[in-house]
Amino acid sequence: MDRTFLHKYAPILLVSIAIVFQYNLFVTPEKLEQTHREILAEAAQIYITKPEFDSMKEQISNINKKLDKIYDTLINERSSDGTN
């Protein structure tokens, strides 16, 4: 390499290296793993899993069936009493 070439482009190279380090443009695997764990922990706090959702949906379905039975029983008792 020519010495004039090095003197000409050295400031640009130094500035670009400083920008890379200043703004953390490259991520280390450890930092990436830490961020991944944080995202998983946050998602676990906010959202439920598919099996939990299915269980909850089944419980709501059972509650609706029981409410329908209670409603039908009340209607049958009311109609057998002769009251509207």
C-alpha positions as CSV (number, residue, x, y, z in Angstrom):
1,M,0.0,0.0,0.0
2,D,1.1,3.5,-0.8
3,R,1.8,5.9,2.1
4,T,-0.3,8.7,0.5
5,F,-3.2,6.3,0.1
6,L,-3.0,5.5,3.8
7,H,-2.8,9.2,4.8
8,K,-5.8,10.0,2.5
9,Y,-8.2,7.4,3.8
10,A,-7.1,6.9,7.4
11,P,-9.5,9.6,8.9
12,I,-12.5,8.1,7.1
13,L,-11.5,4.6,8.4
14,L,-11.1,5.9,12.0
15,V,-14.4,7.8,11.9
16,S,-16.3,4.7,10.6
17,I,-14.7,2.5,13.3
18,A,-15.6,5.0,16.0
19,I,-19.2,5.1,14.7
20,V,-19.5,1.3,14.8
21,F,-18.3,1.2,18.4
22,Q,-20.2,4.3,19.6
23,Y,-23.6,3.1,18.3
24,N,-23.1,-0.6,18.9
25,L,-23.9,-1.5,15.3
26,F,-22.7,-5.1,15.8
27,V,-24.2,-7.3,18.5
28,T,-22.3,-9.9,20.5
29,P,-23.9,-13.4,20.8
30,E,-24.1,-12.9,24.6
31,K,-26.1,-9.7,24.3
32,L,-28.3,-11.3,21.7
33,E,-29.0,-14.3,24.0
34,Q,-29.8,-11.9,26.9
35,T,-32.2,-9.9,24.7
36,H,-33.8,-13.2,23.5
37,R,-34.4,-14.3,27.1
38,E,-35.9,-11.0,28.1
39,I,-38.3,-11.2,25.1
40,L,-39.3,-14.7,26.1
41,A,-39.9,-13.7,29.7
42,E,-42.0,-10.8,28.7
43,A,-44.1,-12.9,26.3
44,A,-44.6,-15.5,29.0
45,Q,-46.0,-12.8,31.4
46,I,-48.4,-11.3,28.8
47,Y,-49.6,-14.3,26.7
48,I,-50.9,-17.8,27.5
49,T,-49.9,-21.0,25.8
50,K,-52.1,-23.0,23.4
51,P,-52.9,-25.8,25.9
52,E,-53.9,-23.2,28.5
53,F,-56.1,-21.5,26.0
54,D,-57.8,-24.8,24.9
55,S,-58.4,-25.6,28.6
56,M,-59.9,-22.2,29.2
57,K,-62.1,-22.5,26.1
58,E,-63.4,-25.9,27.3
59,Q,-64.2,-24.5,30.7
60,I,-66.2,-21.7,29.2
61,S,-68.0,-24.1,27.0
62,N,-68.9,-26.2,30.1
63,I,-70.1,-23.1,31.9
64,N,-72.3,-22.1,28.9
65,K,-73.9,-25.6,28.8
66,K,-74.7,-25.4,32.5
67,L,-76.2,-22.0,32.1
68,D,-78.3,-23.3,29.3
69,K,-79.6,-26.1,31.5
70,I,-80.4,-23.7,34.3
71,Y,-82.2,-21.4,31.8
72,D,-84.2,-24.3,30.4
73,T,-85.1,-25.5,33.9
74,L,-86.3,-22.0,34.9
75,I,-88.4,-21.7,31.7
76,N,-89.9,-25.2,32.3
77,E,-90.8,-24.4,35.9
78,R,-92.3,-21.1,34.9
79,S,-94.4,-22.6,32.1
80,S,-95.6,-25.4,34.4
81,D,-96.7,-22.9,37.0
82,G,-98.8,-21.1,34.4
83,T,-97.0,-17.8,34.9
84,N,-95.5,-15.9,32.0
